[in-house]
Amino acid sequence: MTRVVGRGGSPSVPRSADVARLAGVSRKTVSRVLNNEPYVSADVRRRVIEAAEELGYRLNNAARALASGRTRSIGAVALGTAGYGTASLLVAIEKVVRGSGYALRVVNTLDGEPDDIAGAVDSLLEQGVDGIIVSEPIVEGEVSVRVDVPVLFLGAPPAFGGSRAVTAGVGADLLAGAATDHLLDLGHQTVHHLAGPLRWYAARDRVEGWRTALTARGRHQPPLLEGDWSAASGYLAGRELAADSEVTAVFVSGDDMAIGLIHALTEAGRRVPHDVSVIGFDGNPVFAYVTPPLTTVRQPFDAAAREGLKLLIHTIEEPGTEVPSASDLPVELVVRASTAPPRSSSAGQRTSPSRSHPSQRSQA
């Protein structure tokens, strides 16, 4: 690489004038090339870009696209950032994308309806992204959109077609199974479940993990309750469950709902965990400081983003080659004070952790 040397003999930051001198053109021509303006010959564009790269001059996005045929940017269609889980996954995606040398462009949808997702994808395509991430869509129905770049569907099956679509899970079913197994291992005969809104793929995966764990242990499946991720919906479900003296254990599909449910149980005179054990889902660290501290399963946001982006970037940079397989995601159970054996059981009656969902247990 050619270095620009200052008056004192030390390297200095290259300027557009240095690029112009090396390429043998005017500074105005350099500006036109780097801003992708017309009326510049292909040969002059090539010389300017090569000179800029040789000097280490910071290219703008247009120049990078001219040099490589790609914008080095990835778009993400996300479901907003209001919830802890969706926001944390988006932050994890951004870290991985930027660490891979790409820029991230995000378009949020309010409710993930087909027209919203189609509009978000079109917006990203107009910006010239090299690939798109669709993060846990809740869409039901066909998304009418044509896509000519690789697409990663993270945490859900493909919502629209494409010749270069890849999918990656977030491990929600395994986490739900681990949560259910934890309560069964403590001696509870069955586990009730408060699900998220069932039009969300994330909620469905957690229901599937809960059902699979109960079936594997030959346990009765209680009627399913449905919330909307909010603490208020957890409170309403808790009032219903508090009226049933047979309820001793509840797996809740989100930490916020779990806090609302615990409040309703306590208000009704059902003590947690003495009368009812409650386990949440997500791993929001705030809930280590409520009363009682919430047992939960921690979502592997960083690992899920890393594994998914590995597939997407490979598809972008090495088209036509075999896509590598994703690694298994960690399953981490965070045991706190909201779960315990049922009152009819003693600590000595606890069974060993289920082998169907090997997990890393932690105290936090």
Helices and strands as residue ranges (DSSP letters): H 16-23, H 27-34, H 42-55, H 61-68, E 73-78, H 84-99, E 103-108, H 114-126, E 131-135, E 151-154, E 165-168, H 172-185, E 192-195, H 201-216, E 225-226, H 231-242, E 249-252, H 255-267, E 277-282, G 285-288, E 295-298, H 301-317, E 332-335, G 347-349, E 360-363
